[in-house]
């Protein structure tokens, strides 16, 4: 489900999906004024967020965009948010004192430096997932955010702001499932994820997800949503990691895997989490199976969450 549809369905999403509640609160403190936003990265994600921000024009105003590809400005202009400044160097956008917050929707390997520079420039930051390219960068960025405590740093994992998944967390906390021991999550597609390249010289700029120097592949780009949700819903983090994968279907020069499986062990909760993704079969699509021991000795409760729908099985 697209983020704009989430917003139409719930005021919870409306206040939290795009921007942290503190930033929403900032807009409430400025009667008659709007929080000014700069968009860094005008690919599909950045333009998609522009469309959603457009629906919140009473609170937020996009005043600038930035991208290194000229044709992306044309796509950003189609959103129809009025006259906006265009930058090819994000640092120039950050120098604009009139901009209060930025959305960073660039390739993963650029996240740390851009977010760090934005915080140092005094901006609130909505940073698309995955937060950073490396573990050390994540540690450093969290430390930097803590030293800029008056600013917001929000990472773009949307499930905790989605009504369905908020409800699932409430069911877990109320003991509906009993003792949870297993979680199975998949994000499957029949799609090579490649995007058209107008110039071969732009291959790694446009299809950056295919190359290890720029992306963590399916685990970082796809499965991180589900991993983050389990961390949040169960209030825990994994202690052990087992994983495998390969380029098993699309032999097209990519470096990141098209078929992955990750198993996480949450020792504190006594839970095993299985997370997998393949680009060669979309039968299960996006799915959660959260398994608890309640019901009867021979029947266990399972919550199935398919994108925006939920059912239980006993």
N, C-alpha and C positions, 0 to 999 in steps of 0.2 A: 504494500500500500504506500502511496506517495505521501510525503510529509504534509502537503497541502490538504490532503483528505483527513489526516489526523486532526488538523487544526479545526476543520469544519465540525468534527464530531465531539470535541471536548474542550472546555475552558481550561482544564488542567494542561492539555497539550498546548493550547494557545499561549499560555504564560510561560511554559517551560521548555517546549521542544526546541525552539530556535536559540533562545538566549536564556541565560541563568536567571532565576527568580530575582536576584539582586539587581540585575540590569533592568528587568521589568519594573522593579520597585523604583529604580531611578527615573523611569518615564513617569511614574505616578507622582513623583515629587516635583515634577516640572510641568505644572498645569499650563496648557497652551503651547508647550514646547515639545519637540520631538527629539528622540535620541538619534544622532546622526551616525550613519553606518558607511564604512568603506568595505568593498568586496575585493579580496585579493585572490585571484583565480576565477576565471569566467568560463570554465568548462561546464559539463553537465551538472555537476554538484553545485558550483557557485551560482549558475543561472537558475537552477532549481530553487535554491534558497532565496534568490532575488524575487522569484514569483511569490513565495510564501510571505516574505517581508512586505511585498506590495499589498497583501491582504490586511496588513497591520499598519496602514499608512497613518492612522490617527496617533500612533505611538512612535513609529520609527520611520526614518527617511534615509534612503540610500543617496549619498551625495557624490560618491566616487567609486570607480572600479579600476582594477589593475590586472594586466595580463601581458605576457611577452609575445603573444600571437595576435596580430592585427585583426584577423577575421573573428576572433572571440568578442571584440568590442561590438561588432555588428549584432551578434547573438544577444549580448547584454542589452543593447539598445532596443531590441524587440520586446523586452519585458514591459517597457512603457512606464518608467518611474520618473519621467521628467528629464531635465537637463542634468547630466552628471559629468564630473571631471574624469578624464581618462589618463592613466599612468601606465608606463611600461616598466618602471622601477618601483617596487613596493615601498622602498625607503622614502621616496618622494611623497607617496600617499601618507606614510606615517608622520611626515613633517607637517602635514596639514593640521593645524591646531583646531580647526573647526570639527574634525572627525572625533567622535567620542568612543566609538567601538569599531572593531573590524571582524569580518568573517574571513577565515583563512581556509580556502578550499583548493589547495594546490597539491601536487604530488607529495607523497609521504616523506620523502627524504628532505624536503624543504621545510617541514613543519617546525622543527625545533628552532632554527635560526629566525624564522619569520615571527613565531610566537614570542620568542625572547625579545626580539627587537620591538615588537608591538607593546609588550609590557613595559619595557624601558622607556618607550615613548609616551607612556601614560594612558594607553588605550585599554578598554575592556576587550576580551578576546573570545570569540567562538571559534574553536579549532576543530576542524573535521577529524574524524578518526582515520587511521590509527594515530594516537597522539604524537608519537615520534618514531623515528626509524630504528633507534637503538634503546636498550635498557638504560644506559648511562644518560642519554639525552632526556629520558623521562624523569629520572631522578633529579637531574639538574633543573629541568623546567618546573617541577613541583617545588623545589627549593626557591627558585626565582619567584614563582607565584606567591609563595608564603611571604616573601620579602616585599611584595607589592599587594598587601592585604586589602587595600581599598579598591582594588580592581578585581574583575571577574575573569577567571579562566575556565571556560566550559568546553568539554570534549564532546564531539558529535556522535555519541552513542544514543540513539533516540528511544530505545525500548523502555527505559525507566520513566519516560514521559508519555507513554502510550496507555490509554485506559485499560486495554486488555491485560497488559503485562503488570500494571499496577494491581489489578484485581487478583492476578495469579499470586503475586507476592503476598497480598493480604490473606489469601487462602492458605498459603504455606505458614504464615505467622500464626494463624488461628488453629493450626493443627489439622486442617481438613484432610491432608494426605497422611498424617501420622509421621512415622520415621522415613525420611527420604534416603534412599541408598543409591539410586541410579538416575542419571540424567542423560538423555540421548538427544542430540541436536544435529540437524543437517541443514545445509544450504546448497541445494543441488540445482544445476542448470544444464540445458543442452545448448551451449553457446560458447563460442571461442573468446568472447569478451573483446575481440579486436575492434578497433574503430578505424574508419577510413582515413588515409593519410594523403593529403593533397600533394605533398612533396616528400620523397624518400628521406630527405635530410631531417624531417620532423618525426620519423618513426619513434625514436625513444622519448621524444617530448610528448607525443600524443598517446602512444601505447606504453607508457612508463610502467604500468602494472605487470608487464611481461618480463621485466628485467630486474635482476637481483640488486643492482646498484641503486635502484630507485624505490623498490617495493618489497614488502615481506610476503607478497603473494596472497593466496586464498586465505591462509590462516589470519593474516593481519587485516586484509581488506574485507573479508566476508565473515569469517567465523568469530572475529573479535566482538561483533555485536552480541552474539549468544554467550560467549565467555564472560563478557562484562556483565551481562544480565544475571547470570548465575552467581557471580561474585556478589552482586548487589542484593539479589533476592534471598540468598542464603547467608548473607553477611559473613563471607569467608573468602579465602584465597587458596589456590592449589599449592600443595607441597611437593608433588611429584609430577613429572611430565614425561610422557612417552609419545613418540610421533613417527610417522612415516609418510612417504609420498613420492610422486614421480611425474614426469611428463609422459603420460601413458596413452593419450589420445591425439592431441593436437601437435603433430610433429612439424611445427611451422617456424622454428627458430627461437621460440620463447625460452626463457631461462627459469621462470618461476613455474611451480608445479600446477598441473591441471587436475590432480587427483590427490587428496590429502586426507589423513585421519590422525586425530590427536586425542589422546586419553589423559585426563587429568585426575589426580587423586587428591581429595580434600580430607586430609587426616583428621582435622578438628571436628568435622561434621560426619565423618564416616560415609563419604559419598564418592562415587566414581562418575566422572563426566566424560562422555564420548562425543566428540565433535568432528564432523566430517563434511567434505564437500567434493563433488565431482562436476566437471563441466561437460560430461558425456551422457548424462541422464538426468532428466528433470522430474522424474516420477514423484518423489517426495517433496521437492521444492524446499520451502522454508518451514521447518518444523521443530517443535520442542516436544519431548516426552519426559515428564517429571514423574518418577515412580515412588510411591510411598506404600507403607504396609497396612494402612487402614482398610476397612470393610470387613473381610473375614479371613480366617487362616488360609483359605484356598483362593481368595480373590483379593487382588491389590488394586488400589486406586491409581489411576494414571491421568494426568492432565495432558491433553494434546492441545498444542497451540499452533494453528496454521495461519501465519501472517496476522490477520485481524479477526480470526474466529477461534473459539475454544470449545472443547467438549471433554467430558470425563468418561472413563471406562472402568468397569469393575468386573 
